[in-house]
């Protein structure tokens, strides 16, 4: 069965389903190689990355703590955004725990570093299926997808992470201090990964709105009508992204996601208006 065309030289060549699977395999292999290259570099410098990047959100000298506290005083909020330093001593309960965690750290870091290349490979696979008109409106898509992903990842690392870990590390059950929190490094790394990747993907909402509007599956009217339901969904997503149950952390996630939803409405409205104008011009 022949599927969409792929350019070949000056002409067009129809590809079978098996051909597409082979093409997809090549793109996946390239993406995996990019991830492995990033992972190897991170593993080589794992000690420096651990000391300066990974444990940043639980380091009392982390830049976010000072900036948030200074902002809180500047905004006349008192110490509302000032977080007391916490002492976190992590542990490894198995012989291979630290080694396996360093592998996980390297792979996750490799995925984050190679994200633009991974999406570029995905885009190269999908691009031949698009019409010339659709391609004309997808300029800089790799830049915008990568931009929103890294903005979301930075938001999770510099803002949400410190609030989350500060709350969880300082939370005490009971009044006698009979329970001491000593998390494993793998537990900390899992939470940090979920926060960074979760925020990175959640911040892709405007790009998703652009694509769905372009292909006719979404309209700005629908987004406006479902705004009240979207608020509930965003609250649920915020609860999933934030491991801690405190309202401050969830509010920190909710506000930018809600702003991104409003931005998605504006993006969808602009795309929809342009599509309608072009359609009317074709009919004239």
Backbone as numpy.savetxt, mean C-alpha at the origin, in Angstrom:
# Nx Ny Nz CAx CAy CAz Cx Cy Cz
-7.75 -21.24 -29.53 -8.60 -20.06 -29.53 -7.72 -18.83 -29.53
-7.95 -17.94 -30.46 -7.13 -16.73 -30.55 -7.69 -15.66 -29.63
-6.82 -14.97 -28.95 -7.22 -13.90 -28.06 -6.76 -12.58 -28.66
-6.54 -11.55 -27.78 -6.23 -10.24 -28.33 -4.88 -10.23 -29.03
-4.72 -9.22 -29.88 -3.52 -9.11 -30.71 -2.36 -8.52 -29.93
-1.20 -8.89 -30.34 0.02 -8.31 -29.82 0.84 -7.86 -31.02
1.39 -6.64 -30.96 2.13 -6.14 -32.11 3.36 -6.97 -32.37
3.63 -7.20 -33.60 4.83 -7.96 -33.97 5.41 -7.30 -35.19
6.49 -6.53 -34.94 7.09 -5.80 -36.04 6.14 -4.74 -36.52
5.80 -4.79 -37.82 4.92 -3.80 -38.37 3.49 -4.27 -38.37
3.27 -5.58 -38.23 1.92 -6.08 -38.28 1.42 -6.50 -36.93
0.35 -7.31 -36.96 -0.26 -7.79 -35.73 -0.25 -9.30 -35.76
-0.02 -9.88 -34.63 0.02 -11.34 -34.55 -0.95 -11.81 -33.49
-1.84 -12.72 -33.87 -2.79 -13.25 -32.91 -2.12 -14.30 -32.04
-2.42 -14.24 -30.74 -1.82 -15.15 -29.78 -2.87 -16.10 -29.22
-2.48 -17.34 -29.05 -3.38 -18.32 -28.46 -3.35 -18.22 -26.95
-4.22 -18.97 -26.31 -4.27 -18.97 -24.84 -2.94 -19.46 -24.26
-2.35 -20.47 -24.88 -1.05 -21.00 -24.42 0.03 -19.94 -24.58
-0.04 -19.18 -25.68 0.93 -18.10 -25.90 0.84 -17.06 -24.79
-0.39 -16.76 -24.38 -0.58 -15.78 -23.32 -0.05 -16.30 -22.00
-0.25 -17.57 -21.72 0.29 -18.16 -20.50 1.82 -18.08 -20.49
2.43 -18.33 -21.63 3.88 -18.26 -21.74 4.35 -16.82 -21.54
3.62 -15.87 -22.13 3.96 -14.46 -21.97 3.83 -14.04 -20.51
2.76 -14.50 -19.86 2.55 -14.18 -18.44 3.66 -14.78 -17.59
4.08 -15.99 -17.92 5.15 -16.66 -17.17 6.45 -15.84 -17.24
6.73 -15.30 -18.42 7.95 -14.50 -18.58 7.90 -13.25 -17.71
6.74 -12.59 -17.69 6.59 -11.37 -16.87 6.71 -11.71 -15.38
6.14 -12.83 -14.98 6.22 -13.24 -13.58 7.65 -13.54 -13.19
8.38 -14.24 -14.08 9.78 -14.58 -13.80 10.61 -13.31 -13.64
10.40 -12.33 -14.51 11.13 -11.07 -14.42 10.82 -10.37 -13.10
9.55 -10.38 -12.71 9.16 -9.73 -11.45 9.81 -10.43 -10.26
9.82 -11.76 -10.29 10.43 -12.53 -9.20 11.93 -12.24 -9.12
12.58 -12.13 -10.28 14.02 -11.82 -10.30 14.27 -10.45 -9.66
13.41 -9.47 -10.00 13.56 -8.13 -9.42 13.39 -8.17 -7.90
12.41 -8.94 -7.44 12.19 -9.08 -6.00 13.40 -9.73 -5.33
13.95 -10.77 -5.97 15.10 -11.47 -5.41 16.34 -10.58 -5.35
16.53 -9.75 -6.37 17.67 -8.83 -6.36 17.55 -7.87 -5.18
16.35 -7.29 -5.01 16.13 -6.40 -3.87 16.29 -7.13 -2.54
15.77 -8.37 -2.48 15.86 -9.15 -1.25 17.30 -9.47 -0.89
18.12 -9.79 -1.89 19.53 -10.11 -1.65 20.27 -8.90 -1.10
20.00 -7.72 -1.68 20.65 -6.50 -1.21 20.25 -6.22 0.24
18.97 -6.36 0.54 18.49 -6.14 1.90 19.09 -7.15 2.87
19.19 -8.40 2.45 19.75 -9.43 3.33 21.22 -9.16 3.62
21.97 -8.67 2.64 23.38 -8.36 2.84 23.54 -7.25 3.89
22.67 -6.26 3.82 22.74 -5.13 4.76 21.66 -5.24 5.84
21.30 -6.46 6.19 20.18 -6.70 7.11 20.37 -6.06 8.48
21.59 -6.05 9.00 21.81 -5.48 10.34 21.56 -3.98 10.34
22.08 -3.28 9.34 21.87 -1.83 9.26 20.39 -1.53 9.04
19.73 -2.28 8.16 18.31 -2.06 7.88 17.46 -2.35 9.11
17.83 -3.39 9.86 17.09 -3.71 11.07 17.23 -2.58 12.09
18.45 -2.10 12.31 18.70 -1.08 13.32 18.12 0.28 12.96
18.10 0.61 11.66 17.72 1.97 11.24 16.34 2.07 10.59
15.80 0.95 10.12 14.51 1.00 9.41 13.45 0.17 10.12
13.71 -1.10 10.30 12.69 -2.01 10.80 12.19 -1.62 12.19
13.10 -1.34 13.11 12.68 -1.03 14.49 12.41 0.46 14.69
12.38 1.22 13.60 12.13 2.66 13.71 10.87 3.01 14.49
9.72 2.43 14.14 8.47 2.81 14.83 8.44 2.51 16.32
9.34 1.66 16.83 9.36 1.39 18.27 10.62 1.97 18.92
11.33 2.81 18.18 12.52 3.47 18.72 12.10 4.82 19.30
12.46 5.09 20.54 12.03 6.32 21.20 12.58 7.56 20.52
13.63 7.42 19.72 14.20 8.55 18.99 13.68 8.67 17.57
12.65 7.88 17.24 12.10 7.91 15.89 11.56 9.30 15.57
11.80 9.78 14.37 11.47 11.16 13.99 9.99 11.47 14.12
9.13 10.48 13.88 7.68 10.72 13.92 7.22 11.15 15.30
7.84 10.61 16.36 7.43 10.96 17.72 7.65 12.46 17.98
8.79 12.97 17.57 9.10 14.39 17.79 8.22 15.28 16.93
8.06 14.92 15.65 7.26 15.74 14.74 5.81 15.80 15.19
5.23 14.67 15.57 3.83 14.63 16.01 3.64 15.43 17.29
4.58 15.34 18.21 4.46 16.08 19.46 4.59 17.58 19.21
5.53 17.97 18.36 5.68 19.39 18.02 4.44 19.93 17.33
3.86 19.12 16.43 2.63 19.53 15.74 1.48 19.67 16.73
1.40 18.75 17.69 0.34 18.80 18.70 0.41 20.08 19.50
1.61 20.50 19.88 1.76 21.75 20.62 1.48 22.95 19.74
1.92 22.90 18.48 1.68 24.00 17.55 0.19 24.20 17.30
-0.56 23.09 17.23 -2.01 23.14 16.97 -2.82 23.34 18.25
-2.13 23.61 19.37 -2.78 23.84 20.65 -3.64 22.65 21.09
-3.11 21.46 20.82 -3.80 20.24 21.24 -3.18 19.65 22.50
-2.26 20.37 23.08 -1.59 19.86 24.26 -0.69 18.69 23.91
-0.79 17.63 24.69 0.00 16.43 24.44 -0.82 15.32 23.79
-1.89 15.71 23.07 -2.79 14.70 22.49 -2.08 13.77 21.52
-1.10 14.31 20.76 -0.39 13.49 19.78 1.01 13.09 20.26
1.32 13.45 21.49 2.62 13.08 22.05 2.52 11.66 22.63
3.38 10.81 22.17 3.38 9.42 22.64 4.56 9.18 23.56
4.31 8.65 24.75 5.43 8.36 25.67 6.30 7.25 25.10
7.61 7.36 25.27 8.50 6.30 24.76 8.23 4.98 25.45
8.32 3.91 24.70 8.09 2.57 25.25 9.34 1.73 25.07
9.55 0.85 26.01 10.68 -0.06 25.95 10.18 -1.41 25.44
10.61 -1.78 24.27 10.18 -3.06 23.68 11.39 -3.95 23.52
11.33 -5.10 24.16 12.37 -6.10 24.02 11.78 -7.30 23.30
12.20 -7.51 22.07 11.66 -8.62 21.30 12.46 -9.88 21.54
11.85 -11.00 21.24 12.50 -12.28 21.47 12.27 -13.21 20.30
13.10 -14.23 20.23 12.94 -15.29 19.24 12.85 -16.60 20.00
11.81 -17.36 19.75 11.55 -18.56 20.54 12.03 -19.85 19.87
12.62 -19.74 18.70 13.13 -20.92 18.01 14.55 -20.66 17.53
15.31 -21.71 17.30 16.70 -21.56 16.85 16.79 -20.83 15.52
15.88 -21.16 14.61 15.93 -20.54 13.28 15.05 -19.32 13.16
14.51 -18.85 14.27 13.57 -17.73 14.22 14.15 -16.47 13.62
15.32 -16.07 14.07 15.93 -14.83 13.57 16.33 -14.95 12.10
16.81 -16.13 11.73 17.20 -16.33 10.33 15.98 -16.28 9.42
14.92 -16.99 9.80 13.71 -17.00 8.98 13.07 -15.61 8.93
13.12 -14.89 10.03 12.57 -13.53 10.05 13.38 -12.60 9.15
14.70 -12.81 9.10 15.53 -11.99 8.22 15.22 -12.28 6.76
14.87 -13.55 6.45 14.46 -13.90 5.09 13.15 -13.19 4.75
12.19 -13.24 5.69 10.92 -12.57 5.48 11.12 -11.07 5.29
11.96 -10.49 6.14 12.26 -9.06 6.04 12.83 -8.71 4.67
13.73 -9.56 4.16 14.36 -9.31 2.87 13.35 -9.42 1.72
12.49 -10.44 1.78 11.51 -10.64 0.70 10.48 -9.52 0.66
9.94 -9.16 1.84 8.96 -8.07 1.89 9.59 -6.76 1.41
10.82 -6.50 1.86 11.52 -5.31 1.40 11.76 -5.33 -0.09
12.09 -6.53 -0.62 12.28 -6.66 -2.06 11.01 -6.36 -2.85
9.87 -6.79 -2.31 8.58 -6.52 -2.97 8.30 -5.02 -3.00
8.55 -4.36 -1.87 8.30 -2.91 -1.80 9.22 -2.15 -2.76
10.50 -2.50 -2.75 11.46 -1.81 -3.62 11.13 -2.05 -5.10
10.76 -3.29 -5.42 10.54 -3.67 -6.82 9.12 -3.39 -7.29
8.29 -2.77 -6.45 6.88 -2.57 -6.81 6.69 -1.86 -8.15
7.40 -0.74 -8.43 7.22 -0.10 -9.75 7.54 -1.03 -10.91
8.61 -1.83 -10.75 8.97 -2.76 -11.82 7.93 -3.87 -11.96
7.42 -4.36 -10.83 6.39 -5.40 -10.87 5.16 -4.91 -11.61
4.73 -3.68 -11.28 3.56 -3.14 -11.97 3.86 -2.87 -13.43
5.08 -2.45 -13.73 5.47 -2.22 -15.12 5.37 -3.52 -15.92
5.82 -4.63 -15.34 5.71 -5.92 -16.01 4.24 -6.30 -16.20
3.41 -6.07 -15.19 1.98 -6.34 -15.30 1.36 -5.47 -16.40
1.78 -4.20 -16.45 1.25 -3.28 -17.45 1.66 -3.70 -18.86
2.87 -4.19 -19.01 3.33 -4.65 -20.32 2.50 -5.84 -20.80
2.03 -6.66 -19.89 1.21 -7.80 -20.25 -0.21 -7.38 -20.64
-0.74 -6.39 -19.93 -2.13 -5.97 -20.16 -2.24 -4.98 -21.32
-1.22 -4.18 -21.52 -1.25 -3.08 -22.48 -1.69 -3.47 -23.89
-1.22 -4.59 -24.47 -1.64 -4.92 -25.84 -3.13 -5.17 -25.99
-3.84 -5.43 -24.89 -5.28 -5.69 -24.97 -6.09 -4.41 -25.04
-5.44 -3.27 -24.80 -6.14 -2.00 -24.78 -6.17 -1.36 -26.17
-7.22 -0.61 -26.42 -7.34 0.09 -27.68 -6.47 1.35 -27.65
-6.22 1.89 -28.84 -5.35 3.05 -28.94 -5.92 4.24 -28.15
-7.24 4.38 -28.16 -7.90 5.46 -27.42 -7.69 5.29 -25.93
-7.78 4.06 -25.45 -7.59 3.79 -24.02 -6.14 4.01 -23.61
-5.22 3.65 -24.47 -3.80 3.83 -24.16 -3.45 5.31 -24.05
-4.11 6.13 -24.84 -3.81 7.56 -24.85 -4.12 8.19 -23.50
-5.05 7.62 -22.76 -5.46 8.17 -21.48 -4.80 7.48 -20.29
-3.80 6.67 -20.56 -3.13 5.95 -19.46 -1.67 6.35 -19.35
-1.33 7.53 -19.83 0.04 8.00 -19.68 0.37 8.19 -18.21
1.59 7.92 -17.86 2.10 8.10 -16.49 1.40 7.20 -15.47
0.71 6.15 -15.94 -0.02 5.31 -14.99 0.94 4.60 -14.05
2.11 4.20 -14.56 3.09 3.53 -13.71 3.57 4.49 -12.62
3.77 5.75 -12.99 4.19 6.76 -12.01 3.14 6.94 -10.92
1.86 7.09 -11.33 0.81 7.37 -10.35 0.54 6.17 -9.46
0.55 4.97 -10.03 0.36 3.77 -9.20 1.48 3.66 -8.18
2.71 3.86 -8.62 3.86 3.78 -7.71 3.82 4.91 -6.69
3.43 6.11 -7.14 3.37 7.27 -6.25 2.41 7.02 -5.09
1.18 6.60 -5.40 0.20 6.37 -4.35 0.59 5.20 -3.46
1.23 4.19 -4.02 1.66 3.06 -3.21 2.71 3.49 -2.19
3.71 4.24 -2.64 4.78 4.66 -1.73 4.29 5.70 -0.72
3.35 6.55 -1.13 2.76 7.50 -0.18 2.03 6.73 0.92
1.26 5.71 0.51 0.55 4.90 1.49 1.50 4.13 2.40
2.56 3.56 1.82 3.54 2.83 2.60 4.23 3.75 3.60
4.58 4.97 3.17 5.20 5.93 4.07 4.24 6.36 5.17
2.97 6.50 4.83 1.95 6.84 5.82 1.88 5.75 6.89
1.88 4.49 6.46 1.82 3.39 7.41 3.05 3.32 8.28
4.22 3.56 7.69 5.48 3.43 8.42 5.71 4.59 9.39
5.51 5.83 8.91 5.86 6.99 9.71 4.74 7.46 10.64
3.49 7.13 10.33 2.39 7.66 11.13 1.60 6.57 11.85
1.07 5.64 11.07 0.23 4.62 11.69 1.04 3.65 12.55
2.22 3.25 12.07 3.05 2.31 12.80 3.39 2.77 14.21
3.94 4.00 14.37 4.26 4.46 15.72 3.06 4.48 16.66
1.90 4.95 16.18 0.71 4.97 17.02 0.31 3.55 17.43
0.33 2.65 16.47 -0.10 1.28 16.72 0.79 0.58 17.74
2.10 0.60 17.49 3.01 -0.12 18.38 3.14 0.55 19.74
3.02 1.88 19.77 3.08 2.57 21.04 1.88 2.18 21.91
0.71 2.09 21.29 -0.48 1.70 22.04 -0.39 0.25 22.52
-0.02 -0.65 21.59 0.01 -2.07 21.94 1.08 -2.38 22.99
2.24 -1.71 22.87 3.31 -1.98 23.83 3.00 -1.43 25.21
2.23 -0.32 25.26 1.92 0.29 26.54 0.63 -0.19 27.16
-0.15 -0.98 26.42 -1.43 -1.46 26.96 -1.19 -2.49 28.06
-1.85 -2.30 29.18 -1.66 -3.20 30.32 -2.99 -3.76 30.77
-3.08 -5.06 30.91 -4.28 -5.74 31.39 -4.13 -6.02 32.88
-5.09 -5.57 33.65 -5.02 -5.75 35.09 -4.33 -4.58 35.77
-4.33 -4.60 37.08 -3.76 -3.49 37.86 -2.49 -3.86 38.60
-2.09 -5.10 38.52 -0.92 -5.56 39.29 0.33 -5.73 38.43
0.22 -5.38 37.13 1.37 -5.54 36.22 1.94 -6.95 36.24
1.03 -7.92 36.24 1.46 -9.32 36.28 1.82 -9.85 34.90
1.44 -9.11 33.85 1.71 -9.56 32.49 2.74 -8.62 31.86
3.78 -9.18 31.32 4.82 -8.41 30.64 4.77 -8.73 29.15
4.70 -7.69 28.32 4.64 -7.88 26.88 6.04 -8.06 26.32
6.31 -9.25 25.81 7.58 -9.55 25.15 7.29 -10.20 23.80
7.01 -9.39 22.80 6.62 -9.95 21.50 7.80 -10.60 20.80
7.49 -11.55 19.94 8.54 -12.12 19.09 8.79 -11.17 17.92
9.98 -11.27 17.37 10.29 -10.40 16.24 9.40 -10.71 15.04
9.07 -11.99 14.85 8.21 -12.36 13.72 6.83 -11.74 13.87
6.32 -11.65 15.11 5.02 -11.03 15.34 5.08 -9.54 15.01
6.14 -8.87 15.45 6.32 -7.46 15.14 6.45 -7.22 13.64
7.24 -8.08 12.98 7.45 -7.94 11.54 6.16 -8.17 10.77
5.35 -9.12 11.20 4.06 -9.38 10.54 3.15 -8.16 10.64
3.09 -7.56 11.83 2.25 -6.37 12.02 2.75 -5.20 11.20
4.07 -5.01 11.19 4.65 -3.90 10.40 4.39 -4.10 8.91
4.53 -5.34 8.45 4.28 -5.65 7.03 2.83 -5.38 6.67
1.90 -5.83 7.51 0.47 -5.62 7.24 0.14 -4.14 7.18
0.74 -3.36 8.07 0.48 -1.92 8.10 1.00 -1.25 6.83
2.25 -1.53 6.46 2.86 -0.87 5.32 2.20 -1.28 4.01
2.08 -2.60 3.77 1.46 -3.06 2.53 -0.02 -2.74 2.48
-0.70 -2.85 3.63 -2.13 -2.53 3.66 -2.40 -1.08 3.31
-1.62 -0.16 3.88 -1.78 1.25 3.56 -1.37 1.54 2.12
-0.30 0.89 1.65 0.14 1.09 0.28 -0.92 0.72 -0.73
-1.58 -0.41 -0.51 -2.64 -0.85 -1.43 -3.91 -0.03 -1.25
-4.23 0.37 -0.02 -5.43 1.16 0.22 -5.34 2.52 -0.45
-4.14 3.07 -0.57 -3.96 4.38 -1.18 -4.07 4.34 -2.71
-4.29 3.17 -3.27 -4.47 3.06 -4.72 -5.91 3.36 -5.15
-6.74 3.78 -4.22 -8.16 4.00 -4.51 -8.40 4.97 -5.66
-7.73 6.14 -5.73 -7.96 7.05 -6.87 -7.59 6.42 -8.21
-6.49 5.65 -8.25 -6.08 4.98 -9.49 -7.13 3.95 -9.90
-7.64 3.22 -8.92 -8.67 2.22 -9.21 -9.93 2.89 -9.74
-10.29 4.04 -9.16 -11.47 4.77 -9.64 -11.27 5.23 -11.07
-10.07 5.68 -11.41 -9.75 6.12 -12.77 -9.94 4.97 -13.76
-9.37 3.81 -13.43 -9.42 2.66 -14.34 -10.85 2.17 -14.52
-11.58 2.02 -13.42 -12.96 1.50 -13.49 -13.88 2.47 -14.23
-13.63 3.76 -14.09 -14.44 4.74 -14.82 -14.12 4.69 -16.31
-12.84 4.50 -16.64 -12.42 4.43 -18.04 -13.09 3.26 -18.77
-13.22 2.13 -18.07 -13.79 0.94 -18.74 -15.30 0.86 -18.56
-15.89 1.88 -17.95 -17.35 1.96 -17.86 -17.98 1.20 -16.72
-17.21 0.76 -15.75 -17.77 0.01 -14.62 -18.09 0.89 -13.42
-17.74 2.17 -13.51 -17.93 3.06 -12.38 -18.29 4.45 -12.87
-19.15 5.13 -12.13 -19.52 6.51 -12.46 -19.41 7.36 -11.19
-19.17 8.66 -11.36 -19.11 9.53 -10.18 -20.43 9.57 -9.42
-21.54 9.44 -10.15 -22.84 9.42 -9.50 -22.97 8.25 -8.54
-22.47 7.10 -8.96 -22.53 5.91 -8.09 -21.69 6.12 -6.84
-20.51 6.72 -7.00 -19.64 6.97 -5.85 -20.29 7.94 -4.88
-20.99 8.94 -5.41 -21.66 9.91 -4.52 -22.83 9.26 -3.79
-23.58 8.42 -4.51 -24.74 7.77 -3.90 -24.33 6.77 -2.81
-23.18 6.17 -2.98 -22.75 5.15 -2.01 -21.76 5.72 -0.99
-21.68 7.04 -0.89 -20.73 7.66 0.03 -20.98 7.22 1.47
-22.25 7.16 1.89 -22.54 6.80 3.28 -22.18 5.34 3.57
-22.32 4.48 2.55 -21.90 3.09 2.75 -20.38 2.98 2.72
-19.76 3.84 1.92 -18.30 3.82 1.83 -17.66 4.19 3.17
-18.30 5.08 3.91 -17.78 5.46 5.22 -17.70 4.23 6.13
-18.75 3.41 6.09 -18.77 2.19 6.92 -17.67 1.23 6.46
-17.53 1.07 5.14 -16.51 0.17 4.60 -15.11 0.66 4.98
-14.89 1.97 4.88 -13.58 2.54 5.23 -13.28 2.32 6.70
-14.29 2.44 7.56 -14.10 2.18 8.98 -13.70 0.72 9.22
-14.31 -0.20 8.47 -13.96 -1.62 8.59 -12.55 -1.86 8.11
-12.20 -1.24 6.96 -10.84 -1.38 6.43 -9.83 -0.82 7.42
-10.15 0.31 8.03 -9.26 0.92 9.02 -9.06 -0.01 10.21
-10.13 -0.70 10.60 -10.02 -1.64 11.71 -9.13 -2.83 11.36
-9.18 -3.26 10.09 -8.34 -4.38 9.66 -6.88 -3.97 9.53
-6.64 -2.76 9.00 -5.27 -2.29 8.80 -4.57 -2.06 10.13
-5.32 -1.51 11.10 -4.71 -1.19 12.39 -4.84 -2.38 13.33
-3.74 -2.98 13.74 -3.81 -4.08 14.70 -4.34 -3.63 16.06
-4.11 -2.35 16.42 -4.56 -1.87 17.72 -6.01 -1.41 17.66
-6.78 -1.62 18.74 -8.19 -1.26 18.74 -8.47 0.17 19.18
-7.44 0.99 19.43 -7.70 2.34 19.94 -8.26 3.21 18.83
-9.13 4.14 19.22 -9.83 4.98 18.25 -8.89 5.94 17.54
-7.80 6.34 18.19 -6.88 7.29 17.58 -6.23 6.70 16.34
-5.74 5.45 16.45 -5.09 4.80 15.30 -6.07 4.61 14.15
-7.29 4.19 14.48 -8.29 3.97 13.44 -8.71 5.28 12.79
-8.75 6.36 13.59 -9.08 7.67 13.03 -7.98 8.16 12.10
-6.73 7.88 12.47 -5.59 8.28 11.64 -5.66 7.59 10.28
-6.17 6.36 10.23 -6.32 5.64 8.96 -7.58 6.10 8.24
-8.66 6.32 8.99 -9.94 6.67 8.38 -9.88 7.99 7.62
-9.29 9.01 8.22 -9.30 10.35 7.61 -8.64 10.37 6.23
-7.41 9.86 6.05 -6.82 9.89 4.70 -7.56 8.99 3.71
-8.10 7.84 4.19 -8.85 6.98 3.27 -10.14 7.66 2.82
-10.78 8.37 3.72 -11.99 9.11 3.35 -11.64 10.22 2.37
-10.52 10.92 2.61 -10.07 11.96 1.68 -9.74 11.36 0.32
-9.16 10.15 0.31 -8.87 9.48 -0.95 -10.15 9.10 -1.68
-11.19 8.73 -0.91 -12.48 8.41 -1.54 -13.06 9.65 -2.21
-12.97 10.80 -1.51 -13.46 12.05 -2.11 -12.64 12.41 -3.34
-11.32 12.18 -3.28 -10.47 12.42 -4.45 -10.85 11.49 -5.59
-11.23 10.26 -5.26 -11.66 9.29 -6.28 -12.91 9.78 -7.00
-13.81 10.43 -6.25 -15.02 11.00 -6.87 -14.65 12.07 -7.87
-13.71 12.93 -7.50 -13.27 14.00 -8.40 -12.59 13.42 -9.65
-11.75 12.41 -9.44 -11.07 11.76 -10.57 -12.08 11.11 -11.49
-13.03 10.39 -10.90 -14.05 9.70 -11.69 -14.91 10.71 -12.46
-15.25 11.82 -11.81 -16.08 12.84 -12.46 -15.36 13.45 -13.66
-14.07 13.70 -13.50 -13.30 14.28 -14.60 -13.19 13.31 -15.77
-12.91 12.05 -15.46 -12.80 11.05 -16.52 -14.14 10.83 -17.20
-15.21 10.75 -16.41 -16.54 10.52 -16.95 -16.98 11.65 -17.86
-16.70 12.90 -17.43 -17.05 14.06 -18.26 -16.29 14.04 -19.58
-15.02 13.69 -19.52 -14.21 13.63 -20.73 -14.72 12.55 -21.67
-15.10 11.39 -21.10 -15.63 10.30 -21.92 -16.94 10.70 -22.58
-17.80 11.39 -21.83 -19.08 11.83 -22.39 -18.87 12.85 -23.50
-17.92 13.76 -23.31 -17.65 14.78 -24.32 -17.14 14.14 -25.61
-16.23 13.17 -25.47 -15.69 12.49 -26.64 -16.75 11.66 -27.35
-17.65 11.06 -26.56 -18.74 10.28 -27.17 -19.70 11.17 -27.95
-20.01 12.34 -27.40 -20.90 13.28 -28.09 -20.24 13.79 -29.37
-18.92 13.99 -29.31 -18.21 14.48 -30.50 -18.22 13.44 -31.61
-18.17 12.16 -31.25 -18.20 11.10 -32.25 -19.58 10.99 -32.91
-20.62 11.28 -32.13 -21.98 11.20 -32.69 -22.29 12.36 -33.62
-21.61 13.50 -33.39 -21.89 14.68 -34.25 -21.27 14.50 -35.63
